[in-house]
Amino acid sequence: MTVAPFPPQDGDIVENALLGGRVRLRQPAKGYRAGMDAALLAAAVGAKAGERVIEAGCGAGAVLMQAAARMPGLTLAGVERDPVMAALARENAALNGTEATILEGDVAAGFRTLGLEPFDRAISNPPFFDDPGALRAPSPGKHGAWMAEDGLAAWTRFLLKAVREGGRIVVIHRADRLADLLALLGETAGSFAIRPVHPYADEPAKRVLVQAIKTGKAPLRLLPPLVLHDRSGGKHTAEAEAILRGEAALDW
């Protein structure tokens, strides 16, 4: 992914250009920083003008800002429990001229605590781990982004409550948690579409993008994979580069 740094505004924050320069993003210089996963999630939102979209765990707003640039006319909201990241998300919305409501709140507390009407779409890149023994302790700046202290189930419950009947949920997560995602989302959603994301064509998928429809009953669809890199020396495949530059989307 091409991320061009601008001179830092202070010692802790750096500004990057996303989508070929269409989006400016201020984020921490150290700790968790948005990258490939955020770009792929934004490319997979699939919303239309006039729809309401909420992101659980929006961080500094990388997904929301890219979604706004890709799909003008959306009503956007983000939920983030870290007040520093929430403030950065509001700053990034102003920087990009994007109207987005950023709420400070904990996903584990549930969607109903926000007092909002259900959305057309709910999206998330949940923390990848919920077992502290599964990995070496991350740095303090990455702990909240990597560790789901209340488990993946808290995130799926939030997403399921956040959308209306017939609304769509889109999640990017580790490929080895696919069975858990399907089981948890399957409590009240269906019509699953799954797109594997492979680092190379000859290697197993490391990520999956999953779309679910609340109360959906259609058969599961396994979509063609996205391959991020080839072995010809280029940084990304042509398909991945087009997506990262905002010239293509991941359709369902």
C-alpha positions, 0 to 999 in steps of 0.5 A: 500500500502506498502511504506517503508521509507528510511532515509530522505536526508534532512528535506524536502524530504523522499525516499520511496520504491515502487513496492516491492523495484523495484522503489525508489522515493524521494518526499516531507516529507510533503504536497502531496505525491504519493500513491495508486492512482499513483500505480493504474494509473501506473498499468493501463497504458497498454503500449507496448515497443516502445510506447510513453507515456506522463503524465499530472501533473507528480509530482515527477514522481511516475507514470512514474517511476513505469510505466518504471519498469513495462513496459521496453522500453517505451519513457516517458515524464511528464509535471509538472508546479511546478519547485520543483516537476519537479526537483524531477521527474528528480532526480528520473529518474536518481535515477532509471536509467529511461530515461524520459523527464520532461517538466515544463509547465502548462496543462492549456496552452495546449499540443500544447505549448510544441511543441511535436508530439502526443503520443501513450498514455496520462495518468493523475491523475488530481486534484480532485477538481475544486471548491474552495468551495467544500472542506476546503482549502488544505495546500499549499503543497497540493493545486496544486495537489488537486485543478484544478484551470482551471477546469477538462476540461483543463485537458481533453483538454490537454489529447485529444490533446496529443494523436494521432488518435487511441491513448489511454487516461487513467485517475484515478479520483473521482467516482462522476466525472465519468459523467463529465469525459465521457462528456469531453473526449467524445468530440473527444474520445470513446470506453470507458472502466471503472473500478470502484475502491472500498475501500471495496466490500460492499461500493460504489466506490471512484475512477474510472479508465477510458480508452478512445480511440481518435476517438474510436467508440466501445461500452462502457465497464464496467469492473469488479471492483477492491476492495482494502481492505477486512474485514479479518484484512489484509491491502489489498486484494490479488489482490490489493497487487499483483498490488501494488507490481508490480506482476499484472497489470490492464488490459483493 
